[in-house]
Amino acid sequence: MVWMVELKEPFATLWRGKDPFEEVKTLQGEVFRELETRRTLRFEMAGKSYFLKWHRGTTLKEIIKNLLSLRMPVLGADREWNAIHRLRDVGVDTMYGVAFGEKGMNPLTRTSFIITEDLTPTISLEDYCADWATNPPDVRVKRMLIKRVATMVRDMHAAGINHRDCYICHFLLHLPFSGKEEELKISVIDLHRAQLRTRVPRRWRDKDLIGLYFSSMNIGLTQRDIWRFMKVYFAAPLKDILKQEQGLLSQAEAKATKIRERTIRKSL
């Protein structure tokens, strides 16, 4: 049986000489998600708060569904563990992993877990920006956040990682934040579906960017704000971006139109 474990403090000391897979089973806390094959909970250990994601294999149905959609199924915690370390290596703020374990070769029965420090106090950008449409923020703060997120996503993609759930709810703003740039820290989270390659294919790059776009549609961003993001992300003049990224822009607008039409239908 393949067995891989990496423990950092305090777990390296607390679980020394013990089976970490058995220890994970005993952890108790606030359950955030409970699925047939995955459990997510927040727990306390040695006076600190942590998150556990425990993967218990997968189902044949889930594997077939993903393969028919030309997607690699999530088979364990290793993807998130590796993504965290690669992002930290290239200077993109993210979670801090303190424990990882994986055992078994059969994807249907493989067991794995990842434990990360609870990023607190933080607020998701979705919540932080929720009232921007009716209560516009300081322009300087808005531009600062746009630039930081654009830089993070650019560097993430340059490192060969695409998120697959790239929405503003998965970017956490660390508190306190009074609007000063030296206080600004944003961490990207929920990387369990992330894909790691040498280079991100254009298709997956565009999916991340479109996801970020439509998750930001209701926070009062202007067209100029969108262009500002793109100029930072592509590190190119706007005229060049508009010429070279017609496919991306068309897809983004089509997605936005679909969402608008769906919203109107629901309100009727």
Steps between C-alpha positions, in 0.01 A plus 500: 500500500626847408525717814608863507486731802639849561444666837601843625460636851300457714393174334855367458530495880141417594475206261853363540486120513130500410306416186403842356213348302346371822564835672319684221192282554475619861512873426184682604387850407265705288407305186492723193435229243412132523489304176517130426870524421617823665471670838601855589510625857656770714655387827720624784838352585761632742319833526477564124228455240547272196307364203495131411405364159472124514461313171368144516546369148248577229219328313513343155204720407698814590804388300290423189309829530823700510666309218194545275531874568870483407594586859735323736307389810622608844648182642656628822664776700833492317391749236422770757816425702719533190319813379548669839874436495546610141309824561702577810820433303406769245382751761122469466335518841288196579430253778774353718501122495604328822412135437446270205452127466408258224477122491382250241537469123143424395325837439170350612633421847798736543492703821665840536482812712633853515505734800550874456513787744173689534555838336348728759404777527411531132203589281432373150511759224143399418389620844739795518378635165133402545368857537732670252221540242298719741781622724805556276839455669793739495627488140857451620400194704302353211792539262737353757286187536455463123873524445577247774249240379614543138862452606415192707307332219770589246773353722288193577455430129866573428586231757297246303196496731140559404248516784177367338293681766646845446234718662537802727360297792826301491719804556528592869594850611698492823380729778546758628514697174452875512581568135877530532702305244750379760210327682366329190518122495270275299516120506353267238332191647306184406755347265376140516397506131806693380699358210880514493700493178809659353273740312129577538309430175316801361164328549556463874653846532186646343271298728672649806480853364135466398416353841661797669315737266150366552550463878579875501207610285281629784751706700481814289822471300522730199628412154809699587552277805482192275757648260722588797494137614582375151790740453658374821428133427627505141774758568425655162342814351120489481494525118713186475279313747182591310658376179651177632232390747182525293407141582527557874303825484223340292471205739489730802225714348299193395522366854396835645202518263387150601517591867308824445227319305473229766472764773223682312305176444519413870370843599191475276 
